[in-house]
């Protein structure tokens, strides 16, 4: 194991046609590359508490996805979709000149990373997905409704933004919004990590840096069978770390996706006690699992884990 420097990250800016993708890089001397991808409406600060716990020697890059954090927003005028973000990851890897690397993604970042591993399997050594097996499929009979919803939300948002300026908050008000939302409650430390890139000064207060379009659905217009055809192309080992507090969805709208991932021989699925923001609130619960998987591309027998098979109950 080599010495590493995870205490002095370097800010990076990657040029893209609509502006730049911001991020942070650690330990550039290592040839073992890992790209860290956060969830929707978060930023690369989501990994600030996890990364220092890794014991192995990686060149880590954590980015603010486009339309998040300090990165430029995607061009105005059209809805956002998952494939735009997959292409953004490819732009990042091309800029970094990484021919082989691993991906670690949380939630929406895990969805993007999964699609990347399927579309560009030659690039990816291993994939870690934290608390996600989405995006959920769009059932065939919901196709028209889904399209209408996406387009109407875009037009409604544009009209709203013309009439109103973005809301301005005090720092404490913004902090409370970051800390508590409908998906999870963050610890004080985890919320502070996000705040560095989540807000910017505006007049006598702060506005959020996130694109308003991120509030709307961004999943591909694909049925489960179409998604399965894409997922079949993933050739690298995959580690899914799921949380027991967020498992009910795998017996309902994500049941097919869960069963499919359980059936793949290269997949390891571990369910740990925690909530959706486990990598931020309690990173010590999962850091050793990710660390060992990244270095060996599998988990060895010394680690207690189970690959779960769906039995109809959670």
N, C-alpha and C positions, 0 to 999 in steps of 0.2 A: 504493500500500500504506500502510495506516494504522499508527500506533504501536499496540502491544499490550502487555498486561501479563500474561505467563505465569509470573511469578515469585511472585505473591501470590494464590494461589487462595483462594476463599471457601468455607467449609463451608456446605452447605445441607441442609435437612430438609424433605421433602415429605410432608404428611399423607396417609395412606391409611386405609381402614376398619379395618385390623388393626394400625395403628401408624404407622410412618413409613418412607420411603425416604431414606437418607442419600446424600450426594454432594458433589461439589466443582465449583465454577463458576469460569471464567476469562473476563475481558474482557467484562463484561455490556453494555458500550456498543455492541458490534457487533450488526448486524441479520442477520449470516450465522451461523445457529445450527447447531451440530453436537452430537449426542448420542453419547457413547462408551459402549459396552456390553461388559463384560468376559466372560470364559469361566467355566465352572462351577467352583465352589469357590475362585474368585479374588475380587478386589474391584477398585475403581476405581484402586487404586494400581498396577495393571498398566499403566496408561498414563502413569505419572509420567515415564518416560524418553522417551516418544514425543512427547508434547504440546509440550515446549519446542523441539523441532526444526522445528515448523511455522513457515513464514515468512509465511504470509498471516494475515489478520485475521479471526478467528472468535470468536463467543461459544460457548465449549465448556463442556459439562456432562458430567461423568463420574459415573455413579451406582454405588452398591453395589446390585446386584440384590436383591430381597427374599430373605430367608434367607441372605444373604451379608454379610460385612463388618460395618458398623455399622448396617445396615438391620434392621428388625423381621422376624422369621421369619413366613412364612405361617402361618395358623391350624393348630393341630395336628389330627390325626385323619383325614387323607386324604393319598393320594400326591400328589406334585407333578407338574405337567405343563407342557409348553411353552406352551400357550395362557394359563395363569395369568401367565406372564412377559410375554407379548405385551400382555395387558391392563394389566399394571403399567407398561409403557412408555407406553401410551396415557394412563394416569393422570398420568404425569410430564409428557408434552407438554401435556396439558390444563392442568395446574397452572402450567406455565411460560408458557402462552398462546402457544405456538408454532404458527402455522398452516402454516409451511413450514420444513423443516429437513432436514439430512442425518444419516445414521446411519453409524457406524463400529462394527462388532462383530467380536469375536474368538471363534472356536470356537462354543460354545453361544450366546454373545452375537451371533454372526453369524447363527445359525439363527433366533433370536428376531427379529432385525432384518429378516431376509428375509421372515418371515411378516408382520411389521408392514407392510413395504412392499407386500405383496400385499393385505392386508386394508384398509389405509388408504392407497391410492396417492396420494390427493390431498394427503397431508401431506408426502411425501418428495421432495426435490429430487434426491438421489443417495444411493447405498448402497455402502459399502465393507465387504467381508467378508474377514477375515484367516484363512486356513487352515481353511476349512470349506466344504462344500457339503451338509452334513447338515441336518436329521436323515435318517438312512436310512429307507427305507420299511419297513413291516411287511408281508411277503408274506402273501397271503390265507390260506394254509394254516398260518401261524404265529399267527393272530389269537387263538385260544383260549389257546395257551401264553403269549403275551405278556400277556394279561389276568391269567392265573393268577399269573404271576411278579410283576407289579406289585402285586397285592392281597396275596399272601403275604409279600412283602418288607415291606410296610407293617405288617402284623400282627406279624411277627417283630421288627421294629424297636421297636414299641411295647412288646412284652413285655420286650425287652432293656433298654429305658430305665427301665422300672419297677424292674427288679432291680439295675441298676448305675448309678452316677453317671458323668458324663462323665470321661474320663481327664484327669489333670492332668500337665503337662509342665514341665520347666524351660524357660527361654527358649531355651537352646541346642538342646534336644531339639525344640522346636516349630519353630525356625528350620531345622533339618536336614530336618524333614518337609515344610516349605514348599518348600525348595530342591530336593529330589529326590523325584519320584514316578514312577509308571509311564508317564506321558505325556511328560515332559520333564525336563531338568535346567536349573535357573535359575542365572544368574550371581549372585555375592554381592550386587551392586547391585539386581538385579531382585527377589531374595528379600526384601531389606530393604524395598523399596517395598511389598510385600504385607503384611509383618509388622505394619505400623502399624495395620492394620484387621483382620488375620486372627486375632488372639488378644486375650484379655482376662484381666486378673488374676483369680485364683481361689485362695483360701486361700494356700498357700505356693508357688504356681506360676502356670501359665497354661492356659487351655482355649481351644479354637478357637471362633470365632464362627459358623462355617458350620453350617447345618442338616444333620443326619445323613441326611435324605431325599435330599439332593443326590447321594448315592452311587448312587442307583438310576435306572433308565431313565426318561426324561421325554419321549420322542418321542411324537408323536401316533399314534394307532392308525389309520394311513392307508396304503393301498397307494401305489405309485409313480404310478399313473394319477390317483388322488385328489390327491396332492401336485402333480402337474403342472397340474391344473385350478386349483389355488390360485396356483401360480407364474406362470401365464399373465397374471395380473392386475397384475404388477409393470410399471409404465410408465416408471420412472426409469432413468437409466444406472446400471449396476452394475459395480463393479470387484472381481474376485476376486483376492486375492493368496495364492497357494498356495506351499508350500515343498517343495523336491525331496526332503527327508527324510521326507515324509509322503504321498507320492503313490501308494503301492501300493494303497490302498483304492479308488482311482478305476478300478482294473481289476477289482475284485471287487464288494463289496456296494453301492458307490456308482457303478458304471459307468453306469447309466441316468441318474442325476442329472448326472453329468459331461457326458455326451453331450448331454443336453437343454440345459444351460447353455452349452455350446459353440455350440449352434445359434441362440441368441437374439441378434439383431442389436444390442441395447443393452448386451450383456455384453462386458467385456474381462477376459481371464484371463491373469494373469502368474504364471509360476513362477520363484521366486527361490531361491537357495541358502541353506538354513537349516533350522531345526527349528520345531516347533509354537509355541514361545514367541519367535519372531523379533522381535515388537514390543516384547518386554521385554529380551531378551538383546542384540539387534543392531538397535535401532530405526532407526539411520541407513541401513540397507539398504532400508527401505520408506517412510520419512517423506516423501521427495520425491515418490514416486508418489501417496501419499494426498493430499498438499498440493496438487499440481497438479490431481488429479482433482476434489477438492472445490471448487476455485475456478473451474474451467472446465467441470466435468461431463464431462470426457473427458481423455484423455492426448494431448498434441500430438506431432507427428512428431519432435521433438527428443529424446524419451525413447525409449530402446531397449526395445522390448517386443514380445511375440508373443502373439497369441491362439491358443491351442493347440487342435487338433482331435484327439480320441482316435483312435489308430491300433492299439489293442490291446496296446501295449507301453509300459512306463515304465522 
